[in-house]
Amino acid sequence: MSRFFSSKYNQLVPYVPGEQPKARKYVKLNTNESPFPPSAKAIAYASEAAGHLQLYPDPDCKVLTEKVASMLGVDPEEVLLTNGSDEILNFAFMAFCDDHSPAIFPDITYGFYKVFAQLNNVPYEEIPLEKDFTIDTKAYMDNHGTIFIANPNAPTGIALTVAEIEEILKANPGHVVVIDEAYVDFGTESCVPLIRKYDNLLVTQTFSKSRSMAGARLGFGVGCKALIQDLNTVKYSTNPYNINRMTMAAGLGVLADEAYTQANCRAVCATRTQTREALLQLGFEVAESKTNFLFARHRGFGGAELYAKLKENGILVRHFNQPRIQDYIRITIGSSQEMQVFVNTLRTILEEC
Ligand code: PMP
C-alpha cells in the first residue's frame, strides 16, 4: 500500500476472481463461463463495430436497451445496461445503501456483495443460510435495510420461488430488494414480471453465462422507472460510456440469435443432470442446482484437497476457504466431453486415495 492510499479503504478486502491460468491448458470449470463460443452473429456484429472504435459509444445504449426491454416485455425506461452485472450491483450499493439502509445478504452468497458494501462504506449484515443452505425467507421479513439475494444463490445453486421472493418484497416496502438473477436462464423463474407491482424491486441479469459473453462485460438491471433513474444518476456520475461499441454490437448479435442461447442452456442443463448423477454415484453430496454449476462435497475428502488434486490433473474447479463451505467444491458445467474428463479424473483420484 502506498502512503497515499485513502484511509477510507483501510479495511477493504478486494474480491478474488477465479483463476484465469495462462501457463498451462486446463479443463476450466472454475468461473461459471459458458463452454460454448459466442453466437456467430455476436462475433460478426462486434467485428463490424470494431471499425468505428474512434467514436465514443452511445451513452444511452438506446438500441440495445430497447431490444433487451422488448425481450423482457418491459419499457426501455425500466432497463439499465451496465459493464457486467457487477457494475449494476455496485451502482445499487451506491444508490440504495447507507447508514439508514444497510446492506443485508446471506452469509453464503456471491462474495462481491461484501466487497461492494466495504468499498462504498456501507454497513452490512449477513443472515445465515439454513443448515441445508436454503434461504429462510422469514429471516428477511423484519429487516431495515437493502436486501441482496442471488436467485439462484451462488455458490449453492439453490433457488427460491417467485412466490417466496414476493413475500420478501411485500414485507420490505420501505427498502429496495435486489434480486441477482445471474443464473436465471438455467431453470429458475424470473422476478422481472413483478417490477410493475413492486416499486422496491430491482432485478439484475447478465450476458456472461447463458449468452457466452463473459469476456464482453454486459449486464443489466430492471426495475420501476424511478429506480432506474436513480441508477442512471449514478452511472452518469461515474462512467457514461460504460458499454463499449463492440460489446453493444455483440449484445445485439446474440439477441438476434435467441435459438442459439436456448439450445446452449438446454445442453448445459442436460449435462448438469448427467454430471450430478455421476457425482452421486462417486459418493458426493450434491445440491439440486438451478445454475450452470454444481456445489458438492465428498464424505472422505476436504474441498481444498479435491481442488488441489484436480488441479494437479489439469482440471480447475473453485474452492472457497470460508466457514461452513470449506468441504465443498464448485464445479462449472462445461461441455459434455469436458465433464466426462472431469468425472473420469475424479474417479481415478478417489480410487487412488
Ligand atoms: N452475480 C452472481 C451471483 C455471480 O456469480 C456473478 C459472476 N461472477 C455476477 C453476479 C457477475 O457477473 P458479470 O459481472 O459477469 O455479469
Residues whose N, C-alpha, C, O or C-beta is under 5 A from the ligand:
A	BS01	PMP	G84 S85 D86 Y110 A150 A154 D180 A182 T206 S208 L218 G219
